[in-house]
Amino acid sequence: MSAFTDRIDRNLRGLHSFSVGACPGCDECGLAEYGDAESRESRHYQVAISAAAEGDFSWSSCDSCGSGLGGNRYPAHGVIAETMEEAQKPQLEITHFNVCVDCVMYHANGDEPDTGS
């Protein structure tokens, strides 16, 4: 493990089903009105999901690796629970996170950033 993955493990401890990208039904993604399958069939949904997945510049720390460097932050989501069994209950609540591009690449593809060494 690298220092990068150690930070992610520490910051996301207790989080299950973590994934990057916008999430239908998420208020913070601006997709609250698209929580059901029927509403996701509309053309408006395709435009909204594309817009929600775009990165926005922020000085806020990445919710995954904790990097405080300014840069684009992208949506990610996961379920906070004690166990995976708890995370799979019907009343689960999906939590919104904002992550840096390095974490998008790591969570989506397993690619760690080049540290230059």
URBELKA-V961737 format. One record per run of one state. SS is the DSSP state (hx for helix, st for strand, lp for the rest). FROM is the first residue (numbers start at 1). TO is the last residue. If there is no record, write none. Layout:
# URBELKA-V961737
ss=(SS & SS)
from=(FROM & FROM)
to=(TO & TO)
This chain:
# URBELKA-V961737
ss=(lp & hx & lp & st & lp & hx & lp & hx & lp & hx & lp & st & lp & st & lp & hx & lp & st & hx & lp)
from=(1 & 3 & 12 & 15 & 21 & 32 & 35 & 39 & 42 & 43 & 54 & 56 & 59 & 71 & 81 & 84 & 88 & 94 & 101 & 110)
to=(2 & 11 & 14 & 20 & 31 & 34 & 38 & 41 & 42 & 53 & 55 & 58 & 70 & 80 & 83 & 87 & 93 & 100 & 109 & 117)
